[in-house]
Amino acid sequence: MKIRITYFLLIFCLDATAQISSLKSNIEQLCKLKKATIGVALYDFQTGDTLSIHGDTHFPMQSVFKLHIALALMDEVEKGKLSLDKKIEITQKELLPNTWSPLRDDYPAGVSLTLETILSYMISKSDNNACDILLRQLGGVAVVNKYIHTLNMNDFSIRANEEEMSKDWNTQFLNWTTPKAATGLLEWISAAQEISASKNYDLLVDMMIKTLTGPNRLKKGLPPNAIIAHRTGTSDTNKEGITAAVNDIGIVELPIGKRFAISVFVSNSRENMETNEKVIADIAKLVADYFSK
């Protein structure tokens, strides 16, 4: 009987490996003709299966790094060094023009808001001014970089804030991650939800679910009733017609209950924005279809 069970498990594992290899081939075929570098990393929470394409390549994060900032902030809250109820005075001077900022649009003269509200602006609305305000509260990018390293994650770098990235095209490349590392961060968040006695990580994931940016990326490729907690990142397009970053990473729960983490990075792209976003959506659909079989 033991021999038969072992044989059955071996066949099952081989079949699963073949299936995920087929998924990888389908994704590679989808990306092959695109004038861009596309990185993908996938993690199945139920089985631990993984998939990666250019998974160790360095990709510019753009606003994906706001998730790293949020985790550094939550660590301070978990330790009791900061409170999400703490009120922060935001001056008009801090609400920089010529950058994506719903916060500035809502309060052009400045305002006093809690850390939780500012965090919500940064995560759910991808607010650049909120990002830099929270970075100042934490002590700068070096503090965030150091904290994420304590999580045994090394394949990333955070060295510039939003204001600095907006001033120089090349600065954005100082903030990079690999798709594998980005998916590893999502795995860590999911685990933190389980082991934390507080509701802080549940709050963060809820803010990610409420993300308004990138509706035509991962979210569009998923079934209508799927839940996705995600964080996007987007660069400008330079004079040569190159878009440095169109990204989306997220934790997905399908209607059937299947959960996975996925990171898709599109870089050095000569495609238009519609095409860049569509390839992310198409990858999400391939993955969702794979898990729905």
Backbone bond lengths (Angstrom), bond angles and torsions (degrees), N, CA, C in turn:
res aa  C-N    CA-C-N  psi(-1)  N-CA   C-N-CA  omega(-1)  CA-C   N-CA-C  phi
1 M - - - 1.465 - - 1.533 110.97 -
2 K 1.334 117.74 -42.13 1.460 120.91 -179.96 1.520 111.16 -61.27
3 I 1.342 115.32 -38.42 1.466 119.19 -179.55 1.518 110.24 -65.39
4 R 1.319 116.42 -41.37 1.464 120.14 179.98 1.533 111.43 -64.33
5 I 1.322 117.00 -41.37 1.463 120.58 179.05 1.517 110.24 -63.67
6 T 1.320 116.63 -44.96 1.462 120.83 179.14 1.520 110.55 -60.13
7 Y 1.327 116.63 -43.37 1.459 121.15 179.57 1.522 110.63 -62.40
8 F 1.344 116.30 -41.73 1.462 120.56 179.24 1.520 110.81 -62.61
9 L 1.335 116.65 -43.89 1.469 120.42 -179.58 1.519 110.83 -64.92
10 L 1.333 116.86 -37.24 1.454 120.68 178.47 1.521 110.68 -62.97
11 I 1.327 116.92 -45.60 1.463 121.27 178.66 1.524 110.36 -62.21
12 F 1.341 115.61 -42.21 1.470 120.53 179.78 1.518 110.82 -60.77
13 C 1.336 116.62 -45.55 1.464 120.70 -178.48 1.523 111.64 -65.51
14 L 1.324 115.47 -41.07 1.463 119.13 178.29 1.523 111.04 -63.24
15 D 1.334 115.91 -39.66 1.465 120.12 179.50 1.524 110.87 -65.43
16 A 1.340 116.36 -41.96 1.459 120.26 179.84 1.521 110.69 -64.86
17 T 1.338 116.49 -40.15 1.464 121.26 178.49 1.521 110.55 -62.84
18 A 1.316 116.05 -42.13 1.468 120.51 179.21 1.525 110.91 -63.93
19 Q 1.329 115.72 -39.61 1.464 119.49 -179.29 1.519 111.89 -65.56
20 I 1.341 117.55 -44.67 1.460 119.15 -178.27 1.523 110.70 -71.95
21 S 1.339 116.75 -28.45 1.469 120.52 173.56 1.522 110.57 -65.28
22 S 1.341 115.24 -37.60 1.465 120.30 177.63 1.528 110.35 -66.49
23 L 1.338 116.47 -39.41 1.466 120.31 176.80 1.519 110.27 -62.08
24 K 1.319 116.39 -43.85 1.469 120.28 178.81 1.524 110.89 -60.07
25 S 1.318 116.74 -43.61 1.472 120.68 179.03 1.525 111.33 -61.85
26 N 1.325 116.39 -40.08 1.467 120.11 179.55 1.526 111.34 -65.30
27 I 1.326 116.33 -39.41 1.469 120.03 178.32 1.526 110.27 -67.74
28 E 1.322 116.48 -43.13 1.472 120.28 178.74 1.523 110.71 -61.11
29 Q 1.315 117.45 -40.14 1.460 121.76 178.31 1.519 110.51 -63.55
30 L 1.322 116.61 -39.55 1.462 121.93 178.71 1.522 111.50 -63.24
31 C 1.335 116.35 -38.07 1.467 121.28 -174.91 1.533 112.88 -85.01
32 K 1.320 116.85 -18.69 1.465 122.38 -167.31 1.528 114.05 -55.79
33 L 1.306 117.60 -41.92 1.460 120.55 -174.12 1.533 113.38 -91.98
34 K 1.324 117.31 2.44 1.470 120.47 -179.27 1.525 110.14 -81.79
35 K 1.328 115.71 139.17 1.470 120.85 178.51 1.526 108.31 -85.29
36 A 1.330 114.58 68.91 1.459 121.01 -176.37 1.518 108.79 -166.19
37 T 1.320 115.60 160.88 1.463 121.43 170.01 1.524 107.58 -96.82
38 I 1.320 116.79 123.98 1.466 121.27 -174.04 1.524 109.19 -122.56
39 G 1.318 114.78 125.23 1.459 120.93 179.04 1.514 111.18 -114.76
40 V 1.324 116.31 138.64 1.467 121.51 -178.35 1.528 109.21 -136.83
41 A 1.324 116.38 137.88 1.467 120.67 170.40 1.513 108.29 -139.67
42 L 1.333 115.30 136.65 1.462 121.79 -174.07 1.521 109.65 -132.15
43 Y 1.334 116.62 142.00 1.467 121.70 175.93 1.515 109.54 -136.85
44 D 1.329 115.93 127.72 1.463 122.91 178.57 1.530 108.06 -93.41
45 F 1.331 117.01 114.38 1.462 120.83 -176.91 1.528 112.57 -65.01
46 Q 1.323 117.85 -28.86 1.457 120.62 -177.05 1.534 112.55 -78.27
47 T 1.321 116.56 -43.22 1.462 120.27 -172.99 1.524 113.76 -106.17
48 G 1.336 116.74 -19.13 1.458 120.09 -174.75 1.512 113.15 81.80
49 D 1.349 117.53 3.66 1.461 120.82 177.66 1.520 110.64 -63.87
50 T 1.323 115.40 145.90 1.465 120.85 179.84 1.526 110.63 -130.82
51 L 1.307 114.04 160.42 1.463 121.78 176.11 1.522 106.54 -148.21
52 S 1.317 116.77 140.14 1.462 118.37 174.33 1.522 111.11 -148.41
53 I 1.309 114.10 145.26 1.460 123.70 174.43 1.520 106.43 -131.95
54 H 1.323 116.85 119.71 1.473 121.25 -170.07 1.531 110.20 52.43
55 G 1.339 114.59 37.71 1.457 119.78 -173.52 1.502 115.06 -68.00
56 D 1.351 117.82 -20.30 1.465 121.48 179.80 1.530 112.59 -105.59
57 T 1.318 116.64 7.25 1.474 121.40 179.48 1.525 110.23 -79.34
58 H 1.327 116.21 144.65 1.463 121.32 177.49 1.529 109.90 -81.14
59 F 1.327 116.56 123.08 1.459 122.61 177.56 1.531 109.46 -119.80
60 P 1.344 117.92 138.10 1.469 118.98 174.39 1.521 110.46 -64.75
61 M 1.339 116.28 133.98 1.469 120.09 -174.02 1.505 113.91 -81.99
62 Q 1.348 117.34 -36.19 1.458 120.52 -165.14 1.540 108.45 49.93
63 S 1.321 119.52 -133.25 1.470 120.79 -170.24 1.524 115.03 -73.23
64 V 1.309 118.07 -1.49 1.463 119.38 171.28 1.529 110.18 -59.08
65 F 1.344 117.12 -30.76 1.465 119.86 -177.53 1.528 112.74 -68.20
66 K 1.316 117.17 -10.66 1.469 120.01 174.86 1.530 111.12 -65.36
67 L 1.317 116.55 -25.71 1.455 119.86 176.59 1.523 110.38 -69.73
68 H 1.322 117.21 -39.29 1.464 121.36 176.28 1.533 110.31 -62.11
69 I 1.323 115.83 -41.58 1.466 120.80 178.24 1.523 110.33 -62.60
70 A 1.333 116.18 -43.58 1.464 120.49 179.46 1.528 111.04 -60.58
71 L 1.331 117.64 -39.26 1.458 120.53 180.00 1.525 111.38 -68.15
72 A 1.331 116.88 -38.50 1.466 119.76 176.33 1.527 110.46 -64.03
73 L 1.325 116.62 -38.73 1.460 120.75 177.42 1.530 110.77 -65.29
74 M 1.331 116.81 -45.00 1.458 120.38 -179.68 1.521 111.50 -63.06
75 D 1.329 116.83 -32.73 1.455 119.39 176.91 1.525 110.65 -63.48
76 E 1.330 117.01 -41.56 1.462 121.02 177.13 1.532 111.01 -63.78
77 V 1.312 115.71 -37.32 1.473 120.42 178.46 1.527 110.22 -68.90
78 E 1.334 116.58 -43.41 1.457 120.82 179.49 1.531 111.19 -60.67
79 K 1.324 116.51 -35.17 1.463 121.57 -179.15 1.525 112.47 -82.06
80 G 1.344 116.89 -5.57 1.454 120.58 -179.48 1.519 114.34 81.26
81 K 1.343 117.02 10.21 1.465 120.53 179.95 1.525 112.17 -82.15
82 L 1.313 116.37 -23.82 1.468 122.70 176.03 1.518 108.45 -134.51
83 S 1.324 115.19 156.71 1.461 121.18 174.91 1.518 109.03 -123.01
84 L 1.313 115.61 137.25 1.467 119.53 177.55 1.522 111.77 -65.56
85 D 1.335 117.09 -17.05 1.468 121.47 177.55 1.525 112.80 -84.65
86 K 1.335 116.48 -8.18 1.461 120.16 -178.50 1.523 110.86 -60.27
87 K 1.334 116.64 130.89 1.463 121.66 179.31 1.537 109.46 -87.09
88 I 1.316 115.47 135.22 1.463 122.78 178.97 1.524 109.01 -118.38
89 E 1.325 115.87 128.23 1.468 120.29 174.97 1.522 109.15 -81.73
90 I 1.308 115.76 120.23 1.463 121.29 178.40 1.520 108.16 -107.63
91 T 1.310 115.64 119.23 1.462 120.06 -178.28 1.525 110.74 -88.41
92 Q 1.304 115.64 160.42 1.467 121.09 177.25 1.530 110.47 -58.12
93 K 1.324 116.19 -35.20 1.466 121.34 -178.67 1.529 111.74 -62.49
94 E 1.340 116.36 -31.11 1.465 120.21 -178.86 1.530 112.97 -77.82
95 L 1.329 116.30 -15.84 1.462 120.62 -177.76 1.525 109.10 -91.57
96 L 1.316 114.86 77.97 1.459 121.37 -172.29 1.529 111.79 -62.94
97 P 1.341 116.01 142.91 1.473 120.04 175.68 1.533 109.73 -80.18
98 N 1.308 116.06 174.41 1.471 122.06 173.99 1.530 113.03 56.26
99 T 1.324 115.75 35.90 1.455 121.16 172.59 1.518 108.02 -148.00
100 W 1.314 117.50 156.59 1.461 121.34 -178.28 1.524 109.27 -67.75
101 S 1.341 117.11 115.49 1.463 119.09 -175.98 1.526 112.22 -157.33
102 P 1.330 118.03 86.28 1.469 120.60 170.92 1.531 111.79 -57.83
103 L 1.327 117.33 -29.71 1.462 121.88 177.52 1.523 110.75 -60.58
104 R 1.325 116.48 -46.70 1.475 120.87 177.32 1.521 111.00 -64.00
105 D 1.317 116.09 -39.96 1.468 119.42 -179.73 1.526 111.12 -65.02
106 D 1.348 116.77 -34.66 1.459 120.74 -179.38 1.531 112.26 -78.24
107 Y 1.348 115.93 -33.16 1.471 120.15 -175.44 1.531 109.88 -135.51
108 P 1.330 118.23 68.10 1.469 120.96 -174.06 1.527 114.62 -61.82
109 A 1.317 118.04 -23.72 1.470 120.91 -178.44 1.522 112.04 -94.45
110 G 1.322 118.14 0.21 1.451 121.62 -176.20 1.520 110.71 102.28
111 V 1.341 116.40 167.51 1.465 120.05 -174.95 1.527 109.31 -169.64
112 S 1.312 116.85 162.37 1.462 122.63 171.99 1.528 108.28 -107.62
113 L 1.345 116.59 120.16 1.463 121.33 -176.96 1.520 110.39 -133.60
114 T 1.328 116.41 156.34 1.455 120.41 175.86 1.529 110.07 -74.67
115 L 1.326 115.08 159.36 1.464 119.91 175.78 1.529 110.51 -58.62
116 E 1.326 116.59 -37.55 1.463 119.93 -179.89 1.526 111.24 -61.74
117 T 1.326 117.49 -42.34 1.464 120.70 179.92 1.520 110.97 -67.20
118 I 1.333 116.91 -40.99 1.465 120.54 178.77 1.521 109.76 -65.10
119 L 1.334 116.37 -40.66 1.467 120.66 176.71 1.520 110.90 -60.59
120 S 1.307 117.02 -40.93 1.457 121.00 178.49 1.528 111.49 -62.20
121 Y 1.333 116.24 -41.62 1.472 119.72 175.83 1.527 110.34 -59.88
122 M 1.338 116.77 -42.02 1.466 119.92 -177.32 1.520 112.22 -69.17
123 I 1.341 117.62 -43.75 1.467 120.65 -174.64 1.527 111.78 -83.91
124 S 1.317 117.87 -52.95 1.469 120.62 -174.07 1.526 112.81 -75.58
125 K 1.345 116.34 -30.33 1.467 119.75 -176.53 1.522 112.76 -115.59
126 S 1.335 116.88 -0.23 1.466 123.07 177.72 1.530 112.56 56.88
127 D 1.317 116.38 39.92 1.461 121.91 -175.95 1.534 110.82 -72.53
128 N 1.340 115.89 124.86 1.459 120.86 -177.30 1.526 112.73 -74.37
129 N 1.324 117.32 -37.73 1.458 119.44 177.90 1.525 110.93 -67.78
130 A 1.331 117.11 -40.39 1.461 120.83 176.52 1.525 110.21 -59.98
131 C 1.318 116.24 -38.46 1.464 122.20 178.67 1.525 110.84 -57.66
132 D 1.322 116.70 -51.27 1.457 119.92 -176.37 1.531 112.12 -71.80
133 I 1.320 117.20 -30.01 1.469 121.17 175.09 1.533 109.73 -63.07
134 L 1.325 117.12 -45.20 1.454 120.82 178.98 1.526 111.57 -68.20
135 L 1.313 117.05 -35.74 1.463 119.93 176.33 1.528 110.95 -60.97
136 R 1.327 116.57 -40.21 1.470 119.47 178.06 1.528 110.70 -64.90
137 Q 1.318 117.10 -36.90 1.460 120.55 177.36 1.536 111.40 -63.38
138 L 1.318 115.91 -34.76 1.457 120.89 -177.59 1.525 113.42 -83.43
139 G 1.332 116.31 -21.21 1.456 120.03 -178.99 1.513 114.30 108.31
140 G 1.342 117.08 10.69 1.459 120.73 174.45 1.517 114.02 105.97
141 V 1.333 114.53 175.60 1.469 121.00 -174.21 1.523 112.63 -65.63
142 A 1.344 116.89 -30.98 1.463 119.68 -178.46 1.532 111.02 -63.00
143 V 1.330 116.56 -34.54 1.465 121.11 179.09 1.527 110.11 -66.22
144 V 1.329 115.83 -43.13 1.470 120.16 179.05 1.516 110.26 -65.22
145 N 1.323 116.16 -45.72 1.461 121.59 179.56 1.533 110.73 -56.43
146 K 1.323 115.39 -45.78 1.462 120.95 -178.71 1.528 111.13 -65.25
147 Y 1.329 116.80 -42.21 1.465 119.59 -178.96 1.525 112.07 -62.64
148 I 1.326 117.39 -47.11 1.466 119.89 -178.41 1.527 110.35 -62.08
149 H 1.324 117.14 -33.21 1.465 120.07 176.35 1.528 111.23 -62.97
150 T 1.330 117.66 -30.66 1.471 120.19 178.91 1.522 111.59 -67.78
151 L 1.320 117.50 -15.21 1.468 121.36 177.88 1.524 111.56 -87.05
152 N 1.334 116.24 12.98 1.468 122.97 -177.80 1.521 112.24 63.40
153 M 1.325 114.98 34.99 1.465 121.66 175.07 1.524 107.58 -116.82
154 N 1.319 115.40 120.24 1.465 119.33 -173.55 1.517 114.56 -119.86
155 D 1.331 118.04 -18.32 1.466 120.34 -174.87 1.524 111.71 -87.10
156 F 1.325 115.20 61.00 1.457 121.96 177.33 1.526 107.17 -162.18
157 S 1.326 115.98 166.00 1.463 120.74 174.66 1.521 108.82 -152.01
158 I 1.336 116.39 135.21 1.461 122.17 176.18 1.519 107.77 -127.15
159 R 1.318 116.65 110.89 1.467 120.05 -175.01 1.524 113.82 -132.80
160 A 1.336 117.73 -1.28 1.469 119.54 -177.59 1.521 110.03 -141.16
161 N 1.334 115.60 148.00 1.464 120.04 175.46 1.522 110.08 -93.63
162 E 1.330 116.71 -178.89 1.467 120.74 -176.67 1.527 111.78 -64.84
163 E 1.322 116.87 -42.01 1.466 119.85 -179.48 1.524 110.72 -60.31
164 E 1.326 116.83 -43.43 1.464 120.55 -179.69 1.522 111.10 -66.59
165 M 1.328 117.85 -40.10 1.463 120.18 178.93 1.523 111.90 -64.82
166 S 1.331 116.59 -32.60 1.469 120.11 -177.25 1.524 112.76 -71.29
167 K 1.321 116.59 -18.10 1.472 120.34 -174.94 1.512 113.56 -91.47
168 D 1.337 117.54 -18.53 1.458 119.70 -173.85 1.523 109.96 -150.49
169 W 1.320 116.93 127.59 1.461 122.69 -176.83 1.528 111.98 -56.76
170 N 1.321 117.06 -43.10 1.460 120.41 -173.93 1.526 113.82 -72.33
171 T 1.328 116.89 -20.73 1.463 119.99 -176.45 1.523 112.25 -64.03
172 Q 1.322 116.75 -31.27 1.475 119.22 -178.74 1.524 112.83 -59.56
173 F 1.322 116.41 -26.25 1.464 120.03 -177.38 1.529 112.41 -76.58
174 L 1.346 116.94 -8.18 1.459 120.63 174.57 1.527 111.13 -73.39
175 N 1.333 116.03 -22.86 1.473 122.18 177.09 1.522 108.46 -102.37
176 W 1.323 115.72 98.39 1.459 119.04 -175.89 1.524 110.72 -131.79
177 T 1.313 114.41 161.37 1.459 121.85 171.73 1.514 108.35 -147.34
178 T 1.313 116.36 165.88 1.458 120.88 167.54 1.527 107.82 -97.70
179 P 1.317 118.33 153.17 1.467 119.45 175.67 1.531 112.57 -56.12
180 K 1.335 117.28 -38.98 1.462 119.97 178.63 1.530 110.97 -61.27
181 A 1.327 116.48 -43.16 1.464 120.26 -179.17 1.520 111.20 -66.86
182 A 1.322 116.87 -37.38 1.468 120.61 178.94 1.527 110.62 -64.65
183 T 1.325 116.31 -42.67 1.457 119.83 177.94 1.526 110.61 -68.01
184 G 1.323 116.68 -35.39 1.455 120.51 175.35 1.522 111.53 -61.26
185 L 1.318 117.01 -36.37 1.464 121.01 177.26 1.527 110.55 -64.77
186 L 1.319 116.62 -40.42 1.467 121.03 177.17 1.534 110.81 -64.51
187 E 1.322 116.71 -39.73 1.470 120.36 176.10 1.526 109.95 -60.39
188 W 1.327 116.60 -42.38 1.466 121.32 -179.26 1.526 110.74 -62.38
189 I 1.332 116.85 -42.56 1.468 120.95 179.62 1.527 110.15 -61.24
190 S 1.330 116.54 -44.46 1.454 120.37 -179.81 1.521 110.89 -61.69
191 A 1.334 116.23 -40.95 1.467 120.17 178.63 1.526 111.02 -67.53
192 A 1.344 116.78 -38.29 1.464 120.93 179.97 1.522 111.07 -62.86
193 Q 1.328 116.58 -34.74 1.467 119.96 176.01 1.527 111.27 -59.33
194 E 1.323 115.38 -36.57 1.462 120.50 -175.45 1.523 112.60 -76.49
195 I 1.345 116.75 -37.47 1.460 119.19 -171.26 1.523 113.85 -97.94
196 S 1.339 117.93 -17.84 1.462 119.64 -178.17 1.527 110.59 -75.26
197 A 1.325 115.21 135.70 1.474 120.00 177.75 1.523 111.26 -76.64
198 S 1.331 116.11 -19.06 1.467 120.22 179.32 1.523 110.57 -88.88
199 K 1.303 116.08 178.15 1.468 122.33 176.58 1.530 110.86 -105.60
200 N 1.338 116.86 14.72 1.461 119.97 -174.44 1.528 112.85 -63.83
201 Y 1.332 116.86 -41.41 1.462 118.84 -178.97 1.525 111.29 -75.63
202 D 1.331 116.98 -28.96 1.464 119.88 171.57 1.532 109.83 -62.40
203 L 1.321 115.87 -40.45 1.465 121.12 178.63 1.519 110.54 -62.54
204 L 1.327 116.23 -44.35 1.466 120.49 179.69 1.526 110.63 -62.16
205 V 1.324 116.88 -46.32 1.464 120.15 179.66 1.526 110.83 -62.51
206 D 1.319 117.19 -37.54 1.466 120.53 177.00 1.525 110.77 -62.39
207 M 1.327 116.76 -39.21 1.474 120.32 176.54 1.519 110.31 -64.63
208 M 1.340 117.07 -37.50 1.466 120.69 177.90 1.525 110.92 -66.34
209 I 1.326 116.82 -37.60 1.465 120.64 177.37 1.523 110.72 -63.32
210 K 1.325 116.51 -32.65 1.468 121.73 -178.10 1.525 112.99 -85.75
211 T 1.337 117.30 7.37 1.460 121.42 179.48 1.528 111.22 -53.25
212 L 1.324 115.17 130.08 1.466 121.05 -178.45 1.525 112.44 -95.61
213 T 1.331 117.31 -22.00 1.462 120.15 -177.66 1.527 110.56 -81.15
214 G 1.328 115.42 157.31 1.459 121.10 175.37 1.512 117.30 66.53
215 P 1.336 119.87 37.92 1.471 119.67 -179.52 1.523 113.57 -65.73
216 N 1.334 117.31 -18.46 1.464 120.44 -178.90 1.525 112.66 -99.55
217 R 1.317 117.08 15.33 1.462 121.19 -179.61 1.530 109.86 -104.55
218 L 1.309 118.95 -123.78 1.467 120.75 -177.22 1.520 112.16 -52.64
219 K 1.313 116.00 -44.81 1.465 120.89 -175.11 1.521 112.29 -57.99
220 K 1.318 116.76 -39.10 1.467 120.16 -176.41 1.521 111.91 -68.16
221 G 1.327 118.15 -27.81 1.455 120.69 -178.41 1.514 114.36 -84.64
222 L 1.337 116.69 -4.92 1.460 120.94 -176.30 1.526 111.31 -96.03
223 P 1.330 117.65 159.35 1.471 120.15 174.71 1.531 110.38 -59.29
224 P 1.321 118.24 151.22 1.477 121.85 -175.72 1.527 114.38 -54.85
225 N 1.319 117.88 -34.24 1.467 120.51 -176.78 1.527 113.73 -93.59
226 A 1.320 117.01 7.13 1.466 120.10 177.26 1.528 109.45 -71.29
227 I 1.333 115.33 150.81 1.461 121.26 176.04 1.517 107.72 -108.84
228 I 1.337 116.64 129.88 1.460 119.74 177.25 1.523 109.90 -131.01
229 A 1.326 115.19 125.62 1.463 122.49 172.82 1.522 105.90 -103.14
230 H 1.326 117.03 108.30 1.466 117.97 -169.26 1.526 113.13 -138.53
231 R 1.325 114.03 169.86 1.463 123.21 178.79 1.513 107.72 -142.07
232 T 1.311 116.07 128.12 1.458 122.14 -176.87 1.528 111.16 -103.78
233 G 1.318 115.16 169.28 1.459 121.71 174.13 1.516 109.10 -153.38
234 T 1.333 116.20 136.78 1.467 120.22 -174.98 1.518 110.52 -145.19
235 S 1.320 116.59 133.00 1.467 121.75 175.99 1.518 110.34 -101.65
236 D 1.312 114.80 173.71 1.464 120.67 168.94 1.529 108.70 -77.96
237 T 1.328 114.96 176.46 1.462 121.89 171.93 1.520 107.77 -111.00
238 N 1.322 117.75 129.57 1.466 119.28 -175.40 1.533 112.40 -82.73
239 K 1.306 116.28 -178.43 1.468 121.58 -176.01 1.525 112.79 -64.78
240 E 1.321 115.76 -22.96 1.474 120.06 178.48 1.530 112.05 -84.31
241 G 1.336 116.00 1.30 1.455 120.09 179.61 1.516 114.32 81.04
242 I 1.333 117.03 20.68 1.463 121.66 -179.42 1.526 110.28 -102.01
243 T 1.312 116.25 127.08 1.464 122.44 173.15 1.514 107.42 -99.19
244 A 1.337 115.83 122.44 1.471 120.14 -173.85 1.517 112.80 -75.77
245 A 1.342 117.42 -33.70 1.462 118.48 -172.65 1.518 112.42 -152.98
246 V 1.329 115.26 125.99 1.466 122.99 166.56 1.522 104.64 -135.33
247 N 1.333 116.21 103.55 1.464 121.10 -168.40 1.525 112.24 -126.12
248 D 1.323 114.98 156.87 1.460 120.97 171.28 1.524 107.87 -158.29
249 I 1.343 116.21 127.59 1.460 120.45 176.28 1.523 108.29 -129.80
250 G 1.330 117.35 143.79 1.455 117.24 -177.22 1.517 115.11 -166.98
251 I 1.328 113.70 161.24 1.460 123.02 171.49 1.517 107.15 -98.44
252 V 1.320 116.79 125.25 1.467 121.89 -173.47 1.527 110.22 -117.11
253 E 1.328 115.65 137.07 1.464 121.17 169.33 1.520 107.64 -122.96
254 L 1.315 115.76 116.76 1.459 121.26 -179.90 1.526 110.60 -78.31
255 P 1.333 118.14 160.02 1.479 120.82 178.94 1.521 113.48 -55.52
256 I 1.328 118.03 -27.51 1.466 121.43 -179.97 1.531 111.61 -80.64
257 G 1.348 116.83 -2.94 1.452 120.75 178.03 1.517 114.75 97.84
258 K 1.323 117.60 -5.54 1.461 121.49 179.42 1.521 110.10 -69.92
259 R 1.357 117.28 134.75 1.460 121.92 -178.83 1.520 110.07 -121.43
260 F 1.331 115.28 137.46 1.459 120.01 175.45 1.524 109.81 -150.26
261 A 1.314 115.50 158.54 1.466 122.12 173.61 1.516 107.72 -109.83
262 I 1.321 116.21 138.41 1.459 120.59 -177.45 1.518 110.57 -141.74
263 S 1.316 115.61 140.25 1.464 122.12 175.62 1.519 108.47 -129.85
264 V 1.326 115.93 128.99 1.463 121.04 177.41 1.530 108.23 -129.08
265 F 1.326 115.50 125.07 1.462 122.12 179.60 1.525 109.10 -122.47
266 V 1.322 116.25 129.36 1.459 122.35 176.56 1.525 106.93 -117.09
267 S 1.328 116.47 119.41 1.464 120.23 -175.00 1.522 111.32 -134.37
268 N 1.332 114.57 162.42 1.466 120.98 177.40 1.529 110.68 50.96
269 S 1.325 114.89 43.66 1.463 120.36 -172.26 1.522 112.81 -94.39
270 R 1.322 114.81 135.59 1.467 121.20 172.37 1.533 110.76 -104.42
271 E 1.319 115.61 10.45 1.465 120.61 175.67 1.527 109.33 -85.66
272 N 1.347 116.50 164.02 1.462 118.73 175.37 1.532 109.86 -79.90
273 M 1.332 115.85 170.99 1.461 119.82 -175.22 1.530 111.56 -61.88
274 E 1.316 116.85 -38.99 1.462 120.07 -179.91 1.523 111.04 -58.76
275 T 1.330 116.78 -43.14 1.465 121.24 -179.87 1.521 111.20 -69.15
276 N 1.335 116.30 -41.92 1.462 120.51 178.78 1.532 111.12 -59.63
277 E 1.310 116.51 -44.24 1.459 120.01 -179.64 1.524 111.61 -71.98
278 K 1.324 115.97 -35.67 1.471 119.45 -178.74 1.525 111.45 -65.17
279 V 1.328 117.68 -36.47 1.461 118.60 -179.46 1.530 109.98 -66.46
280 I 1.330 117.58 -34.01 1.459 120.52 176.33 1.529 109.94 -66.72
281 A 1.328 116.37 -44.69 1.468 120.84 178.14 1.524 111.23 -62.80
282 D 1.322 116.51 -40.68 1.468 120.04 -179.24 1.535 111.52 -66.72
283 I 1.325 116.55 -36.46 1.468 120.10 176.00 1.525 109.64 -64.90
284 A 1.330 116.44 -43.99 1.470 120.55 178.42 1.521 111.12 -59.14
285 K 1.327 116.84 -39.11 1.471 120.47 -179.96 1.528 110.74 -66.95
286 L 1.327 116.71 -42.18 1.464 119.55 177.99 1.526 111.02 -59.61
287 V 1.336 115.92 -42.64 1.461 120.45 -179.17 1.525 110.64 -68.26
288 A 1.336 116.76 -43.98 1.467 120.63 179.36 1.522 110.88 -61.92
289 D 1.331 117.12 -42.12 1.467 120.92 178.17 1.519 110.92 -63.78
290 Y 1.333 116.67 -39.59 1.477 121.59 178.71 1.535 110.77 -60.12
291 F 1.328 115.90 -45.42 1.463 119.73 -177.42 1.532 113.16 -77.60
292 S 1.319 116.20 -15.29 1.479 119.83 -177.83 1.528 112.35 -90.31
293 K 1.323 117.37 -5.10 1.484 120.09 -177.99 1.526 110.95 -71.58
